[in-house]
């Protein structure tokens, strides 16, 4: 199948592109390189440098003859969404609508959306949360992801566009930005390997569900090849608090430096953990890389980057 991967030069998108190419799909990557890196685009992919909000991006979707769009491009920083909610909406909603309108006029058959299992649900009532859990986001980022799913429901009902919204847990692994504001595993790995202390905001007991990027890429491939329509949780169903996460990463990196604690950040949830049972049922997907192994792979990747 001919597939367009938006954000395919980024952390998750580049892994998804690798996975789809390995499965025999013809991949075009669309990325404005605002955070993605050109060298992460697979050599076998066709690359187009463009913003998802642009007319050129819409024309590509409309005229490119794609069977599917795998939409990974996004503004992903929760804290930036709190500080700049308008910018978050411009990228995550208007950018997505630009692609959706083009997809329906261009004959695209399937649309995959990188949604958020943590940010959409907000402060959970039950742990782990299934797809039936109410969506009550506590950040503009979460609002934009939940709204994106509502738009997908509209386009499915009125325009007959098949879609799947993959509600990611906290994705981590090689190629994540260790200098950014999002991606605590990468940030901690980079600082621990550099001999610098890690910062923990709040008491460090806030929990997240950490899922390895290779497992996420495989979920996208399976969803692309499926006809399931609706949201799917892509996580592990296991909670890990930040203090424990720091300990694991420090051990893998050989760092004995204690973390530095600071004030809690606005818009940050206390607990987040999602139930992947439905993805197992409809896709045959389940996470294969346990946290300990995933951290070891991630730290090894960043160690190799420092040595290069």
Backbone bond lengths (Angstrom), bond angles and torsions (degrees), N, CA, C in turn:
res aa  C-N    CA-C-N  psi(-1)  N-CA   C-N-CA  omega(-1)  CA-C   N-CA-C  phi
1 X - - - 1.453 - - 1.527 110.37 -
2 X 1.315 116.00 144.56 1.459 121.04 175.36 1.532 108.33 -85.76
3 X 1.333 116.80 119.47 1.461 121.77 -170.60 1.530 110.34 -126.73
4 X 1.327 116.25 135.39 1.458 121.81 171.65 1.516 108.51 -99.42
5 X 1.332 117.47 125.05 1.459 122.63 176.04 1.521 107.89 -109.90
6 X 1.326 117.29 110.32 1.459 119.56 175.49 1.530 108.43 -81.42
7 X 1.332 116.18 145.84 1.466 119.25 -176.46 1.516 112.32 69.26
8 X 1.327 116.97 23.60 1.461 120.79 -174.59 1.515 115.33 -74.48
9 X 1.354 117.39 -5.47 1.462 120.40 173.19 1.521 111.39 -94.16
10 X 1.321 116.40 -1.96 1.459 121.29 -177.58 1.513 112.98 -89.90
11 X 1.305 114.58 -174.70 1.464 122.39 -176.33 1.523 112.10 -56.99
12 X 1.321 117.46 -66.01 1.460 120.30 -177.02 1.527 110.54 -72.71
13 X 1.330 116.68 -43.50 1.452 120.69 -175.49 1.514 114.12 -59.72
14 X 1.331 116.84 -36.12 1.469 118.65 179.17 1.524 111.09 -69.38
15 X 1.322 118.01 -36.17 1.470 120.87 176.22 1.531 110.43 -67.76
16 X 1.335 116.48 -40.60 1.464 119.92 176.77 1.524 110.16 -61.47
17 X 1.332 116.95 -43.12 1.469 120.79 178.85 1.525 110.94 -60.68
18 X 1.334 116.50 -44.89 1.469 120.24 176.62 1.521 111.33 -56.28
19 X 1.325 115.64 -46.35 1.464 121.55 -177.83 1.527 111.47 -62.23
20 X 1.315 116.84 -44.05 1.465 120.61 -177.40 1.530 111.23 -68.85
21 X 1.327 116.40 -39.83 1.468 119.79 177.94 1.528 110.41 -64.23
22 X 1.333 116.63 -42.10 1.465 120.41 178.92 1.525 111.59 -62.30
23 X 1.347 116.09 -27.85 1.465 120.52 179.48 1.520 112.33 -86.12
24 X 1.342 117.24 0.07 1.457 120.56 175.20 1.514 115.54 98.79
25 X 1.329 118.21 6.18 1.458 120.60 178.96 1.533 110.60 -82.16
26 X 1.320 116.18 152.03 1.464 122.78 176.73 1.531 107.84 -93.21
27 X 1.321 117.36 115.27 1.469 121.88 -169.28 1.521 111.82 -111.07
28 X 1.336 115.24 131.39 1.457 122.92 166.38 1.512 107.62 -111.73
29 X 1.315 117.49 131.56 1.463 122.94 179.53 1.520 108.89 -103.57
30 X 1.337 115.54 129.06 1.461 122.91 174.18 1.519 108.09 -113.96
31 X 1.333 116.98 121.17 1.462 120.36 -177.19 1.530 108.65 -156.92
32 X 1.333 117.18 138.99 1.465 119.38 178.03 1.528 112.80 -91.04
33 X 1.342 116.77 1.19 1.466 123.75 177.08 1.529 112.84 60.93
34 X 1.333 117.31 24.21 1.467 119.92 175.55 1.521 110.76 -68.85
35 X 1.319 116.24 -32.25 1.468 120.44 174.23 1.525 111.21 -134.13
36 X 1.316 117.48 -22.25 1.462 121.06 177.16 1.516 111.32 -73.94
37 X 1.311 115.49 166.95 1.469 121.39 -177.98 1.521 109.18 -125.19
38 X 1.317 115.14 131.49 1.463 120.65 -176.43 1.522 111.98 -57.73
39 X 1.339 117.77 -35.93 1.460 120.45 -177.55 1.524 112.89 -70.45
40 X 1.340 117.84 -11.59 1.460 120.35 178.29 1.530 112.23 -87.32
41 X 1.318 117.51 -10.95 1.455 120.74 177.59 1.528 108.61 -71.41
42 X 1.323 119.32 127.71 1.463 120.46 -179.75 1.524 111.55 -57.75
43 X 1.324 116.22 143.08 1.461 121.11 -179.11 1.524 111.83 -60.34
44 X 1.333 116.74 -29.40 1.465 120.18 -177.36 1.523 112.92 -81.81
45 X 1.325 117.55 -6.86 1.460 120.97 -179.15 1.523 110.99 -90.69
46 X 1.325 115.94 148.08 1.464 121.26 169.98 1.526 106.98 -83.95
47 X 1.324 117.45 134.06 1.466 121.30 -175.53 1.518 111.57 -113.10
48 X 1.352 115.34 132.94 1.458 122.36 175.02 1.526 108.01 -125.54
49 X 1.328 116.74 119.31 1.468 120.51 178.40 1.525 108.55 -88.45
50 X 1.324 115.98 108.05 1.460 120.80 -177.12 1.522 109.56 -163.03
51 X 1.328 116.34 155.00 1.463 123.19 178.37 1.528 109.35 -88.17
52 X 1.335 116.97 140.04 1.469 120.37 -178.08 1.528 112.55 -65.82
53 X 1.321 117.93 -16.18 1.467 121.10 179.42 1.522 112.72 -85.13
54 X 1.311 118.09 -5.85 1.463 121.75 -169.56 1.524 113.08 -87.03
55 X 1.327 114.24 160.04 1.451 120.07 173.29 1.513 111.91 -66.00
56 X 1.323 116.65 -32.72 1.470 120.31 178.87 1.518 110.97 -65.02
57 X 1.345 117.20 -37.74 1.463 120.46 177.62 1.522 110.40 -65.77
58 X 1.332 116.35 -42.20 1.465 120.26 178.43 1.525 110.74 -62.41
59 X 1.333 116.75 -41.47 1.466 120.70 179.15 1.522 111.03 -63.16
60 X 1.341 116.58 -40.13 1.462 120.42 178.49 1.522 110.95 -60.77
61 X 1.327 116.69 -45.69 1.466 120.97 179.86 1.527 110.30 -65.22
62 X 1.314 115.31 -41.45 1.467 121.05 -175.57 1.522 112.34 -69.51
63 X 1.334 116.57 -37.31 1.457 120.24 -171.64 1.523 113.98 -111.49
64 X 1.341 117.34 1.01 1.463 119.86 -172.72 1.512 115.88 -81.84
65 X 1.329 117.87 -8.69 1.456 120.45 179.72 1.517 113.83 69.75
66 X 1.338 117.15 31.20 1.468 121.18 -177.18 1.528 111.25 -80.57
67 X 1.314 114.77 139.27 1.455 119.67 172.41 1.516 111.96 -80.01
68 X 1.338 115.98 -25.65 1.463 120.08 -177.83 1.520 110.27 -152.42
69 X 1.327 115.05 152.88 1.462 123.44 169.82 1.523 107.41 -117.04
70 X 1.329 116.06 128.01 1.469 122.12 176.32 1.524 105.87 -109.98
71 X 1.325 115.75 102.36 1.464 121.71 -167.76 1.533 110.84 -93.83
72 X 1.350 114.86 98.03 1.464 121.72 178.99 1.530 112.63 -105.08
73 X 1.334 117.93 -18.73 1.461 121.24 -176.68 1.526 110.48 -64.93
74 X 1.340 116.41 137.49 1.465 119.95 -178.44 1.520 110.80 -170.80
75 X 1.314 114.25 162.85 1.458 122.37 163.14 1.526 104.41 -86.73
76 X 1.338 118.26 115.36 1.469 119.98 -168.64 1.524 114.24 -108.28
77 X 1.326 117.82 -2.95 1.457 120.89 -173.29 1.535 109.96 -87.52
78 X 1.338 116.61 110.24 1.467 120.87 -179.62 1.521 110.98 -58.84
79 X 1.329 116.77 -42.96 1.464 119.58 -177.06 1.527 111.60 -67.73
80 X 1.337 117.27 -36.12 1.460 118.65 175.27 1.520 110.92 -66.41
81 X 1.330 116.59 -34.81 1.466 119.05 178.63 1.528 111.04 -63.98
82 X 1.323 116.89 -34.41 1.466 121.00 177.22 1.531 110.02 -68.37
83 X 1.332 116.37 -41.62 1.462 121.00 -178.87 1.523 112.18 -76.17
84 X 1.347 116.65 -33.33 1.463 121.19 -175.63 1.523 110.72 -134.11
85 X 1.326 118.31 68.36 1.473 119.69 -176.46 1.522 113.43 -62.33
86 X 1.338 118.05 -31.12 1.457 119.90 179.29 1.530 110.79 -65.39
87 X 1.329 116.26 -44.13 1.466 119.79 178.45 1.525 110.51 -62.36
88 X 1.320 116.44 -43.40 1.462 120.54 178.83 1.529 110.54 -56.52
89 X 1.334 116.67 -44.46 1.465 120.86 -179.12 1.523 111.57 -69.30
90 X 1.333 117.00 -36.40 1.464 119.89 179.59 1.527 110.88 -60.35
91 X 1.333 116.37 -43.40 1.464 120.05 -178.93 1.526 111.01 -77.79
92 X 1.323 116.01 -52.80 1.462 120.06 -169.40 1.519 114.46 -79.32
93 X 1.329 117.98 -25.59 1.463 119.67 178.42 1.527 112.28 -106.17
94 X 1.338 117.11 -55.02 1.462 118.42 -178.77 1.524 111.31 -66.12
95 X 1.332 116.69 -37.06 1.462 119.63 176.29 1.512 111.35 -62.92
96 X 1.312 116.57 -43.54 1.462 120.22 179.53 1.528 111.14 -66.21
97 X 1.329 117.57 -41.97 1.462 120.66 178.82 1.530 111.10 -62.45
98 X 1.306 116.55 -36.65 1.460 120.68 176.63 1.532 110.46 -57.86
99 X 1.337 115.72 -42.84 1.464 120.62 179.34 1.529 111.69 -71.87
100 X 1.326 117.31 -41.43 1.456 121.03 -177.53 1.530 111.77 -64.21
101 X 1.324 116.49 -43.74 1.461 118.97 179.48 1.529 110.46 -63.22
102 X 1.333 115.91 -41.17 1.462 119.88 178.52 1.526 111.20 -66.86
103 X 1.337 116.29 -37.64 1.465 120.14 -178.92 1.522 111.56 -63.48
104 X 1.326 116.81 -40.38 1.464 119.13 -177.34 1.522 111.88 -72.96
105 X 1.333 117.74 -29.92 1.465 119.14 176.92 1.529 111.61 -84.87
106 X 1.333 116.41 -19.73 1.460 120.33 -177.71 1.510 114.88 -95.97
107 X 1.326 117.28 4.15 1.457 120.17 175.73 1.514 115.45 77.66
108 X 1.341 117.40 20.40 1.465 120.61 176.50 1.526 108.75 -66.79
109 X 1.323 116.74 133.36 1.453 119.79 -174.54 1.511 115.64 -91.07
110 X 1.346 117.38 -24.74 1.463 120.51 -173.07 1.526 108.79 -144.55
111 X 1.324 116.08 140.35 1.467 121.81 -178.47 1.529 107.92 -132.13
112 X 1.333 116.27 117.03 1.460 121.01 174.86 1.521 109.06 -101.05
113 X 1.313 116.67 138.52 1.461 122.53 -175.68 1.519 109.84 -124.76
114 X 1.337 115.48 127.38 1.461 120.84 174.66 1.519 108.75 -80.18
115 X 1.327 116.05 95.18 1.456 121.55 179.19 1.530 108.93 -95.77
116 X 1.321 117.37 -167.32 1.464 120.77 -175.69 1.519 111.48 -135.25
117 X 1.334 115.76 116.26 1.454 120.21 177.21 1.506 112.92 -70.12
118 X 1.326 117.20 -33.32 1.453 119.35 178.99 1.513 112.25 -76.76
119 X 1.338 116.52 -53.56 1.462 120.65 -172.26 1.525 113.10 -71.29
120 X 1.326 118.35 -30.63 1.462 120.04 -179.53 1.530 112.22 -69.55
121 X 1.311 116.64 -41.16 1.462 119.59 -175.18 1.523 112.42 -75.61
122 X 1.323 118.69 -27.58 1.450 120.69 -175.40 1.516 111.00 69.78
123 X 1.316 116.11 -151.86 1.469 119.46 178.48 1.523 108.89 -70.30
124 X 1.325 115.48 116.19 1.455 120.96 -171.14 1.523 113.19 -76.94
125 X 1.340 113.82 153.07 1.461 121.31 174.27 1.525 111.03 -92.57
126 X 1.324 116.35 -31.65 1.465 121.90 -179.82 1.525 108.61 -132.88
127 X 1.335 115.57 155.43 1.462 122.12 -178.55 1.529 109.55 -133.45
128 X 1.320 117.88 128.23 1.467 127.34 -8.08 1.522 111.07 -75.25
129 X 1.327 116.87 158.64 1.457 122.39 -178.55 1.524 110.56 -85.88
130 X 1.323 116.51 134.62 1.458 120.97 172.83 1.530 108.76 -90.08
131 X 1.321 116.33 176.67 1.465 120.89 178.97 1.519 111.93 -65.90
132 X 1.334 117.62 -15.21 1.470 120.45 178.82 1.526 112.42 -83.45
133 X 1.330 117.40 -7.16 1.465 120.62 179.60 1.529 109.58 -63.73
134 X 1.335 118.02 140.72 1.475 119.74 176.89 1.528 111.26 -57.89
135 X 1.327 116.11 144.76 1.463 120.94 175.49 1.523 107.94 -97.16
136 X 1.335 115.22 113.21 1.470 121.97 -179.38 1.527 109.01 -134.95
137 X 1.324 117.48 69.31 1.467 120.31 -175.38 1.518 112.55 -61.56
138 X 1.333 115.82 147.05 1.466 121.59 -178.38 1.526 111.21 -114.06
139 X 1.333 117.44 14.25 1.465 121.87 175.95 1.519 108.56 -142.52
140 X 1.333 117.97 153.10 1.470 119.67 175.09 1.527 112.62 -57.01
141 X 1.332 117.18 -33.62 1.462 120.02 176.05 1.526 110.53 -59.19
142 X 1.319 116.79 -47.69 1.457 120.67 177.91 1.515 112.32 -63.09
143 X 1.335 116.46 -38.04 1.460 120.58 177.12 1.526 110.29 -61.50
144 X 1.334 116.99 -42.50 1.468 119.87 -178.26 1.529 110.99 -66.65
145 X 1.313 117.44 -36.89 1.462 119.92 178.90 1.530 111.22 -69.88
146 X 1.327 116.57 -43.70 1.466 119.78 178.10 1.528 110.54 -64.49
147 X 1.326 116.93 -38.19 1.462 120.91 178.74 1.520 110.58 -67.16
148 X 1.329 116.80 -38.29 1.457 120.44 176.84 1.518 111.74 -57.60
149 X 1.325 116.46 -39.48 1.459 120.12 178.05 1.528 111.25 -65.99
150 X 1.332 116.90 -37.84 1.465 119.94 178.07 1.527 110.60 -64.51
151 X 1.321 116.81 -40.04 1.460 119.24 176.22 1.528 111.00 -63.32
152 X 1.330 116.54 -39.35 1.465 119.24 177.44 1.529 111.03 -61.12
153 X 1.326 116.73 -39.43 1.458 120.13 176.74 1.513 111.83 -60.69
154 X 1.330 116.17 -40.84 1.465 120.44 177.12 1.529 111.04 -63.25
155 X 1.343 116.77 -48.55 1.460 119.92 -177.54 1.533 111.13 -65.39
156 X 1.324 116.94 -30.80 1.468 119.39 176.27 1.523 110.92 -69.04
157 X 1.340 116.11 -43.06 1.463 120.53 -176.72 1.519 112.34 -72.62
158 X 1.330 117.34 -42.28 1.460 121.00 -172.40 1.527 113.98 -97.39
159 X 1.333 116.60 -29.07 1.467 120.10 -176.39 1.530 112.95 -113.16
160 X 1.342 115.64 0.14 1.477 121.66 177.52 1.529 112.40 61.30
161 X 1.328 116.93 34.74 1.464 121.15 178.23 1.527 109.44 -89.32
162 X 1.317 117.24 118.40 1.461 121.97 176.65 1.527 109.32 -71.90
163 X 1.334 116.90 135.58 1.466 118.69 -178.01 1.523 111.20 -147.54
164 X 1.328 113.98 162.68 1.463 121.58 168.93 1.516 107.25 -141.96
165 X 1.327 116.64 128.35 1.463 122.57 176.91 1.526 107.85 -101.32
166 X 1.319 115.96 110.27 1.457 120.94 -178.49 1.521 108.71 -88.86
167 X 1.309 116.15 108.90 1.464 121.77 -178.30 1.531 109.27 -85.69
168 X 1.314 114.51 93.04 1.457 120.30 -176.72 1.526 111.70 -69.76
169 X 1.326 115.10 142.40 1.461 120.72 162.63 1.531 106.94 -77.23
170 X 1.323 119.08 -159.46 1.474 121.79 179.38 1.523 109.23 -79.06
171 X 1.316 115.66 106.54 1.461 121.38 -175.56 1.531 109.18 -84.42
172 X 1.328 115.82 137.38 1.463 120.43 179.10 1.525 108.73 -142.59
173 X 1.340 115.27 165.33 1.454 119.83 175.99 1.513 112.16 144.54
174 X 1.334 117.52 -174.72 1.460 122.40 178.48 1.529 112.09 -56.30
175 X 1.319 115.34 147.02 1.474 126.83 178.39 1.523 113.24 82.98
176 X 1.329 119.14 -5.94 1.459 118.88 175.83 1.525 109.31 -69.32
177 X 1.323 116.81 149.20 1.462 121.87 -174.92 1.529 110.81 -76.75
178 X 1.343 118.81 114.84 1.462 120.44 -179.91 1.523 113.25 -79.37
179 X 1.322 117.36 -5.83 1.464 121.20 -178.07 1.528 112.01 -110.10
180 X 1.323 117.32 1.31 1.461 120.30 -177.67 1.518 112.27 -85.49
181 X 1.326 114.64 -173.48 1.458 121.34 179.10 1.524 112.00 -94.93
182 X 1.320 116.31 -16.70 1.458 121.04 179.87 1.520 108.94 -112.69
183 X 1.329 116.52 146.96 1.457 120.45 177.61 1.508 113.00 99.13
184 X 1.328 115.90 73.03 1.464 120.47 -172.23 1.531 111.81 -64.53
185 X 1.312 119.20 -33.32 1.467 120.45 -179.46 1.523 109.99 -63.87
186 X 1.337 116.85 -45.05 1.463 120.12 178.65 1.524 111.36 -65.70
187 X 1.325 116.39 -42.65 1.467 120.38 -178.92 1.525 110.62 -62.98
188 X 1.323 116.73 -48.06 1.468 120.31 178.75 1.526 110.62 -62.80
189 X 1.326 117.69 -40.74 1.467 120.70 -179.57 1.519 110.73 -61.94
190 X 1.322 116.05 -46.55 1.459 120.11 -179.17 1.514 112.71 -62.37
191 X 1.325 116.08 -42.26 1.468 119.39 -178.37 1.520 111.13 -72.26
192 X 1.326 117.80 -41.09 1.462 120.62 -179.85 1.525 110.96 -63.74
193 X 1.321 116.77 -41.21 1.464 120.34 179.23 1.529 111.50 -71.19
194 X 1.330 116.72 -25.32 1.458 120.84 179.11 1.515 114.02 -88.80
195 X 1.325 116.34 2.89 1.459 119.86 178.72 1.510 113.97 75.28
196 X 1.332 117.22 23.72 1.467 121.76 179.93 1.527 109.68 -112.18
197 X 1.331 118.00 148.95 1.468 119.75 178.32 1.525 111.06 -71.99
198 X 1.312 115.98 151.94 1.460 122.01 177.62 1.528 109.79 -94.55
199 X 1.333 116.57 146.21 1.464 121.84 179.07 1.522 109.48 -99.93
200 X 1.322 115.62 131.39 1.462 122.21 175.13 1.524 107.22 -116.25
201 X 1.321 116.56 126.12 1.462 121.04 -177.69 1.526 109.73 -96.94
202 X 1.324 115.57 127.61 1.455 120.51 -173.66 1.517 109.86 85.21
203 X 1.329 116.92 -158.81 1.466 120.39 -176.62 1.525 113.62 -82.66
204 X 1.339 117.11 -6.30 1.458 120.28 179.22 1.512 114.16 80.29
205 X 1.318 117.13 3.54 1.459 120.30 -179.89 1.519 112.25 -93.28
206 X 1.339 116.72 -0.45 1.456 119.19 174.29 1.533 108.87 -64.99
207 X 1.311 115.97 139.51 1.465 120.54 -173.64 1.527 111.33 -111.74
208 X 1.331 114.02 153.99 1.453 121.44 174.46 1.530 108.64 -141.90
209 X 1.313 114.25 161.82 1.460 123.52 177.24 1.525 105.94 -103.75
210 X 1.339 117.27 109.20 1.469 121.80 -174.15 1.523 110.44 -97.70
211 X 1.349 115.67 122.04 1.459 121.14 -178.32 1.524 108.71 -121.79
212 X 1.318 115.55 135.32 1.468 122.10 -174.55 1.528 111.14 -73.17
213 X 1.319 116.64 141.81 1.463 121.79 -172.86 1.532 112.85 -62.83
214 X 1.311 118.29 -32.49 1.464 119.88 177.23 1.510 111.88 -64.23
215 X 1.331 116.76 -37.01 1.459 120.70 175.79 1.532 110.74 -66.55
216 X 1.316 117.30 -37.47 1.459 121.79 178.53 1.525 110.88 -66.36
217 X 1.325 117.03 -42.27 1.461 120.37 177.78 1.523 110.78 -60.38
218 X 1.319 116.37 -42.11 1.468 120.34 179.19 1.525 110.53 -64.32
219 X 1.330 117.78 -37.30 1.462 121.12 177.43 1.524 111.13 -61.80
220 X 1.326 116.88 -38.95 1.461 120.16 177.70 1.523 111.35 -64.29
221 X 1.325 116.45 -42.68 1.472 118.52 178.89 1.520 110.94 -62.17
222 X 1.311 116.84 -44.84 1.460 120.19 -179.28 1.527 111.39 -65.38
223 X 1.340 116.80 -37.72 1.460 120.24 178.72 1.525 111.10 -68.57
224 X 1.330 116.24 -35.98 1.458 120.53 178.02 1.524 110.46 -62.82
225 X 1.311 116.55 -38.77 1.460 121.89 -176.40 1.522 112.73 -87.09
226 X 1.339 116.39 0.96 1.466 122.37 -179.81 1.530 109.68 -102.92
227 X 1.329 116.46 163.20 1.462 120.10 173.48 1.530 111.45 -107.68
228 X 1.345 116.96 13.51 1.463 120.50 179.05 1.533 109.88 -64.44
229 X 1.326 116.68 135.55 1.462 122.41 177.62 1.523 109.14 -118.02
230 X 1.342 115.86 127.31 1.457 120.61 178.31 1.515 111.45 134.89
231 X 1.334 116.82 -172.08 1.463 120.57 179.23 1.519 112.35 -86.40
232 X 1.334 115.79 149.50 1.461 121.93 175.79 1.526 109.35 -138.75
233 X 1.324 116.33 129.53 1.463 120.63 173.47 1.525 110.31 -73.75
234 X 1.343 115.84 131.67 1.463 120.72 175.56 1.527 106.69 -121.41
235 X 1.322 114.99 90.53 1.459 121.99 -178.12 1.512 110.13 -154.34
236 X 1.326 115.67 -165.90 1.468 120.12 -176.24 1.521 113.84 -111.50
237 X 1.344 116.54 -16.94 1.455 119.82 -175.03 1.509 113.53 76.89
238 X 1.342 117.49 12.97 1.468 121.61 -178.99 1.526 110.16 -122.77
239 X 1.329 115.80 138.15 1.464 121.77 179.04 1.528 110.97 -97.62
240 X 1.326 115.51 141.07 1.466 121.97 173.40 1.515 107.50 -135.23
241 X 1.343 117.51 127.61 1.467 118.06 179.29 1.533 109.97 -84.22
242 X 1.330 115.50 164.79 1.461 121.13 -172.11 1.530 111.58 -67.65
243 X 1.326 117.12 -35.63 1.459 120.05 177.96 1.523 110.40 -61.96
244 X 1.328 116.76 -45.73 1.463 120.79 179.11 1.523 110.59 -66.10
245 X 1.324 116.86 -39.94 1.460 120.41 178.09 1.530 110.42 -60.81
246 X 1.324 116.65 -44.35 1.461 120.12 178.75 1.524 111.05 -60.61
247 X 1.306 116.68 -42.82 1.471 120.29 179.59 1.523 110.93 -59.63
248 X 1.326 116.96 -44.95 1.460 121.02 -178.93 1.527 111.45 -63.29
249 X 1.332 116.15 -43.83 1.462 120.01 -178.27 1.525 110.71 -69.19
250 X 1.322 116.76 -42.05 1.466 120.28 179.21 1.525 110.63 -60.34
251 X 1.330 117.15 -41.85 1.461 120.37 178.21 1.531 110.89 -63.25
252 X 1.322 116.66 -43.44 1.465 119.92 -179.54 1.524 111.44 -65.71
253 X 1.328 116.45 -32.51 1.461 120.83 -178.18 1.523 112.91 -89.37
254 X 1.338 117.01 -7.77 1.456 120.80 -178.60 1.518 113.38 73.01
255 X 1.338 116.44 32.52 1.464 121.29 -178.95 1.528 110.15 -105.40
256 X 1.339 115.96 135.33 1.464 120.88 177.63 1.518 111.73 -106.70
257 X 1.337 118.07 5.80 1.464 121.17 -177.75 1.530 110.68 -72.29
258 X 1.331 117.98 131.25 1.465 119.95 175.92 1.523 110.14 -74.22
259 X 1.332 117.51 155.79 1.462 119.54 178.23 1.530 111.50 -74.11
260 X 1.320 115.84 160.46 1.463 122.86 173.66 1.526 107.44 -104.23
261 X 1.328 116.86 127.55 1.465 120.83 -178.44 1.526 110.56 -95.84
262 X 1.341 115.66 137.17 1.457 121.20 178.27 1.516 110.39 -130.88
263 X 1.326 116.18 -176.61 1.462 121.34 -179.45 1.529 110.86 -66.23
264 X 1.320 115.34 148.09 1.461 120.51 176.46 1.520 110.13 -62.93
265 X 1.328 116.66 149.05 1.463 122.56 -178.64 1.526 111.00 -93.49
266 X 1.351 117.48 143.33 1.469 119.84 178.21 1.516 111.54 -66.45
267 X 1.335 115.91 145.89 1.464 121.08 177.82 1.509 114.64 81.81
268 X 1.332 117.83 2.95 1.463 120.28 -177.65 1.519 110.63 -93.22
269 X 1.329 116.57 130.65 1.454 121.25 179.13 1.529 110.82 -76.23
270 X 1.333 115.01 156.40 1.457 120.03 179.25 1.517 111.82 -82.25
271 X 1.333 116.84 -43.59 1.458 120.78 -179.87 1.525 110.04 -136.83
272 X 1.310 116.47 145.62 1.463 120.90 176.61 1.516 109.23 -152.36
273 X 1.337 115.85 127.92 1.459 121.21 179.66 1.520 107.61 -162.32
274 X 1.336 117.48 129.24 1.464 120.31 -173.13 1.530 111.70 -120.93
275 X 1.320 114.29 149.68 1.466 122.79 -175.78 1.526 109.99 -93.13
276 X 1.348 118.72 117.49 1.468 121.18 -178.08 1.526 114.53 -90.88
277 X 1.336 117.85 15.64 1.468 120.09 -173.38 1.521 113.09 -59.77
278 X 1.339 117.30 -38.77 1.465 119.40 -177.70 1.528 110.93 -67.03
279 X 1.333 117.39 -38.42 1.468 119.90 177.32 1.524 110.63 -62.92
280 X 1.313 116.65 -36.20 1.466 120.36 176.41 1.531 110.06 -64.64
281 X 1.338 115.41 -40.34 1.455 120.36 -177.20 1.526 112.40 -70.30
282 X 1.338 118.12 -45.16 1.467 119.58 -171.72 1.530 113.64 -95.89
283 X 1.341 117.43 -23.18 1.463 120.49 -180.00 1.518 113.52 -112.09
284 X 1.329 117.39 -16.35 1.457 120.04 -170.45 1.515 111.88 72.72
285 X 1.342 115.97 21.97 1.464 121.01 -177.49 1.521 110.77 -97.55
286 X 1.313 115.98 140.96 1.453 122.26 166.93 1.522 107.65 -153.74
287 X 1.341 116.79 152.88 1.468 118.68 -179.16 1.516 110.89 -65.14
288 X 1.328 115.63 139.47 1.458 120.77 -178.02 1.525 113.25 -112.38
289 X 1.330 117.62 -19.22 1.466 121.08 -175.38 1.531 109.39 -103.65
290 X 1.336 118.68 110.22 1.465 120.73 177.89 1.525 111.24 -67.78
291 X 1.328 116.02 159.05 1.466 121.32 -173.80 1.522 112.15 -57.23
292 X 1.314 118.03 -43.89 1.462 120.60 -178.19 1.529 111.16 -59.45
293 X 1.335 116.48 -44.91 1.464 120.12 179.34 1.526 111.17 -68.21
294 X 1.329 116.58 -40.88 1.457 120.25 179.85 1.516 112.54 -63.39
295 X 1.336 117.10 -40.34 1.465 120.38 176.59 1.519 110.30 -64.44
296 X 1.326 117.18 -42.25 1.467 120.30 178.93 1.526 110.78 -60.15
297 X 1.322 117.44 -43.10 1.462 120.85 178.21 1.531 110.98 -64.14
298 X 1.327 115.75 -41.41 1.460 120.29 -176.94 1.523 111.41 -67.68
299 X 1.322 116.70 -45.57 1.466 120.49 178.67 1.527 110.11 -63.56
300 X 1.331 116.61 -40.50 1.469 119.66 178.18 1.526 110.93 -61.80
301 X 1.318 116.98 -38.76 1.461 120.72 178.51 1.532 110.34 -62.73
302 X 1.317 117.16 -48.42 1.465 119.54 -178.18 1.537 111.61 -68.76
303 X 1.314 116.15 -31.03 1.479 119.20 175.06 1.536 109.52 -64.79
304 X 1.324 116.52 -41.75 1.468 119.82 179.11 1.528 111.24 -66.95
305 X 1.311 117.48 -33.44 1.463 121.13 177.84 1.516 111.72 -66.59
306 X 1.334 115.09 -39.01 1.473 119.38 178.39 1.523 111.39 -68.01
307 X 1.340 115.05 -32.97 1.473 119.09 -177.42 1.533 111.77 -78.88
308 X 1.328 116.11 -21.11 1.486 120.06 -175.80 1.522 111.59 -70.38
